[in-house]
Amino acid sequence: MDAILNSVLPVFGIIALGFIFAKLRLVSEGTARGLTQFVFLLAIPALLFRTVVMMPPQEVKPWGLWIAMFGGLAIVWMLAAIIAQRTESLSASGGAAASMAAGFGNVALLGTPLALAHYGKDAAVPAGLILSIHAVILWLAATLHREFAVHAEQVIWRSIGRELLKTLSTNAIIIALAAAGIWRFVGLGLHPIPDRMLEMLSDASIPSALFALGLSLATYSLRGQWGGVGILIVLKMAVAPLMVYGLLRLLGPIPDLWFKVAVVFAAMPTGANAFLFAHRNEEAVAPVSASIALGTALAAITVSVLLYALDSGMI
């Protein structure tokens, strides 16, 4: 248990520092945005690019990992859509925002730092495999969900294609992983100077990501409809990891580290992309915002319990 506390508490301690700095206005809004952009546009992409380029050949294909991860999220997505129809604060556009909040976890700013802190640098491989398609699949699913709900008779496929293309072309993590795959395939290797630059950026990625997450949490409100908030948190942080865990067991064999990282990623609280989707469409903004803030606070406890269960062989 000490090993878990030693990896989890520093992670949430840095998040708490970011939150406190934001609340005390020791960091301006512009600085907070700049730090978040540094993390998403440079630091984490550098970490993942270097990891993919430098990692040894993988004998295990990622299909089982992807099917279990996104199959589990698909089940939760459908459950959220059904439940949302019976919950006024979540029902807009067929519950598309609710499903996004129940499926899109904070795997970049929280999941990746947690996995690396607890499992070491080897965790970057399964983390990168999940991150490589995470945003694309869930943004596409959310866009389709809303389009079918709002335009049931005439789906605007051009709008959907434009949305997906925008996601692909502007997501630095996806671009970095794609570039790393091409770089690795060509076999160019890394010159010591750019390699050292990437290593330095990688070292900065984890604390920067956690501090930026704390800064961003200060902007989310807990003044949401509590029925909807509770539903989203339970679906995202309890049902989702259970579904992914079950599919991983069913589909095996999958490397133990990949298994653990996938379950931990599935248990992450709702991520900022869900808020962006809700805010863009002005649907379920209050409960989605509150689920991010409250879910991240609860994650300090739930993740510790989950890591203990995984490490001790209880599950």
Buried (B, 14 or more C-beta within 10 A) or exposed (E): EEEBEEBBBBBBEBBBBBBBBBEEEEBEEEEBEEBBEBBBBBBBBBBBBBBBBBBEEEEEEBEBBBBBBBBBBBBBBBBBBEBBEEBEBBBBBBBBBBBBBBBBBBBBBBBBBBBBBBBEEBBBBBBBBBBBBBBBBBBBBBBBBBBBBBEEEEEEEEEBEEBBEEBBEEBBBBBBBBBBBEBBEEEEEBEEEEBEBBBEBBEBBBBBBBBBBBBBBBBBEBEBBBEBBBBBBBBBBEBBBBBBBBBBEEBEEBBEBBBBBBBBBBBBBBBBBBBBBBBEBEBBBBBBBBBBBBBBBBBBEBBBEBBBEBBEEEE
